Amino acid sequence: MENLGLPVAYLAVAEGAPVYNPSGSKVGTVEHVVADDASDVFHGLMVKTDSGDQPHLFADREQVSGLYERGVQLAVAADQLHRPTDDAATAAATDEPAGDRLQAGIRKAWDRLSCHGRVDVSGVDVEVLRSVPDATLSRLRRYAHLPDAFHAMHTGNSAFEVPGVDGVIVYRPSGRFAFQFGAVFAAPDRQAELLHAFMRWAAEDRRRVVAVQLQREDVDLYVRAGFAVNQLGVSYARSLTGGFSLSGKHMAKIRAHLSRAVRDGVVVRELADVAEQTPQVTAGLDEVDRSWLKGKGFGAAELDFMIGERGRPADQLCRMFVAEQEGRIVGYQTFSPVFGRHAGWLGDLTRRAPTAPRGTSELILTTAIRQFVDEQVPYIHFGLTPFTGIDPRHWVEGRSPLGDRIVHWLSTRGRFVYPAQSQVAYKLKWQPDLIQPEYIAFQGGLSLRAVWRLLRVTKAVSLPFGPRAVSGALSGRTSDGPGAYLVRFARRLRLPGSPRVHFRRSTGARPRR
């Protein structure tokens, strides 16, 4: 069993985190955290297993030894965990009193897991799928213009469909929210129908919809549906139709970095097929990931949801360029396909080992761009950088003034949440000529709870700082760090719906080092 990191509260346990039994063997992954939001009480975890006979098990809080940054430790073996189907049926048959919050929590969690499939929403049959089906890809090809649209194929996402409607909504449930990725991927005349069906389903599931990475053309649909829409940031791209050159003063720094990497013996090549990586290549990539993440600080977590991933089935459609030094992989970058009017490739995951020579990342990207130019690819996309490029010219009707304040605060003081300024500085070095605003929409208006939950879903909140900094700020022991900033900001606003951050309540002792 790997080092699971520091202990955290149940609020910080991510869906998909590995679950281990006392012997260190993996039982499964966290499917859902069962808690009573009203009284802020942790009840247990719904665990997704690899067993076909019992795909889900429930671990109550007495059966959980510890909650940590990178996983969960159980206090009992898997065969001692509860079977949620039996618990839910028994509880319903015996008509237990409403005060039994634990049984109500188990039933609620199981209902959410078991409802996926064809369900009735206000007299309309809809399909709620636990994963993104292959048919989604064909819809992205036809209807998606978002440069990051391929991230919809993330293995952690779910799909919502209405039979008879050629379209899909990709989302990820978390807490009381359903976070929709991108807009409605459907023909323009069917988008409103699909969105309203999704909103009705979310309401019956006691969730509110938050849509991220909308484009300007999508905004009016969400404003008419009662969403508060604010600019989230901008995406950057460069046209390759006129070729690509490193000449000129503005490319001097890139040329210097490239020269250094080449002098140090770095060689870049494209893998023939990402889906057919050899075990040696996979091990090298994994080592780059581990060293890269370790260099970000103790307990740092990779971003999720709004960024690509490695190892998904759809990777066969992606491309990867790797940098090697003396036969060892020291960096890589993946590229996802971009559909629609600005078709091309999106520079997605970029990883560089801390020991890699300066200029390794620039050499990888330059090699890829030159290959794309030879293939007559129209655009190279650098993706969304949130909290940057905020401009009143991009503001829309129905925006939330609170949203403007939050985005401004994150852009100026949220460096622990997301390194926006350093990212945009890197992207601007490549002279992008296509800069597009992207938006975020909150059903029924913006709330700090929704913002906080989104930061958790994307893992943008740095947990190694968060628990200590937030608990320290609440007790007055610390005055800096992301947790302190978040707490002071929430207290300054004094708005209903602000997140109740209780990181002190943690199960289990700190693991030994």
Sequence and secondary structure as in RCSB ss.txt:
>XXXX:A:sequence
MENLGLPVAYLAVAEGAPVYNPSGSKVGTVEHVVADDASDVFHGLMVKTDSGDQPHLFADREQVSGLYERGVQLA
VAADQLHRPTDDAATAAATDEPAGDRLQAGIRKAWDRLSCHGRVDVSGVDVEVLRSVPDATLSRLRRYAHLPDAF
HAMHTGNSAFEVPGVDGVIVYRPSGRFAFQFGAVFAAPDRQAELLHAFMRWAAEDRRRVVAVQLQREDVDLYVRA
GFAVNQLGVSYARSLTGGFSLSGKHMAKIRAHLSRAVRDGVVVRELADVAEQTPQVTAGLDEVDRSWLKGKGFGA
AELDFMIGERGRPADQLCRMFVAEQEGRIVGYQTFSPVFGRHAGWLGDLTRRAPTAPRGTSELILTTAIRQFVDE
QVPYIHFGLTPFTGIDPRHWVEGRSPLGDRIVHWLSTRGRFVYPAQSQVAYKLKWQPDLIQPEYIAFQGGLSLRA
VWRLLRVTKAVSLPFGPRAVSGALSGRTSDGPGAYLVRFARRLRLPGSPRVHFRRSTGARPRR
>XXXX:A:secstr
     SB BGGG  TT EEE TTS EEEEEEEEEEETTTTEEEEEEEEES SS SEEEEEGGGEEEEETTEEEES
S GGGSB HHHHHHHHHHHT  TT HHHHHHHHHHHHHHT EEEEETTEEEEEESS  THHHHHHHHH   TTGG
GGG TT EEEE TT  EEEEEEEETTEEEEEEEEEE HHHHHHHHHHHHHHHHHTT EEEEEEE HHHHHHHHHT
TEEEEEEEEEEEEE TT     SGGGHHHHHHHHHHHHTTEEEEE S GGG  HHHHHHHHHHHHHHHHHT TT 
    SSS  SS GGGGGSEEEEEEETTEEEEEEEEEEE GGG EEEEEEEEE TTS TTHHHHHHHHHHHHHHHT
T SEEEEEEEET S  GGG  TT  HHHHHHHHHHHHH TTT  HHHHHHHHHTT   EEEEEEEEEETS  HHH
HHHHHHHTT S TTTHHHHHHHHHHTS   SHHHHHHHHHHHHT TT      S BSS     
